[in-house]
Amino acid sequence: MSMPSEFQKRRTFAIISHPDAGKTTLTEKLLLFGG
């Protein structure tokens, strides 16, 4: 696989919030709908 296509497939995101603010649920939803 060529480098440019490998970079195009990558998705990077960060969630910064209070530990008890429902981060896990949000992350699970993003992974579920994001593929």
N, C-alpha and C positions, 0 to 999 in steps of 0.2 A: 504494500500500500504506500502510495506516495505521501510525502510530508504534508503538502497543502491540503489534501483531502482528509488527512488525519486531524489537522487543526480545525477544519470546518466541522467535524463531527463532535468536537469537544464543547461542552457547556459547563461554564463555571458560575457558581452563584454563592453568595454568602448571606447568612441570616444572623444578624446581631441584635439581640434583644435580652430582656430579663429572662432568667432561666425558667420561670414559671409562667411564661406568656404564651404557651401553646406552640412552641417551636417545633416539637416533634410531629404534631398533627399537620402543620403547614408543610414541613419537609416531606412527609409521606404523601400528601396530596400533590406536591410538585413532582415527585418521582413517579407517582401513578399516572398523572396526566402528561408528563413530559416524555415518557417512554424510557 
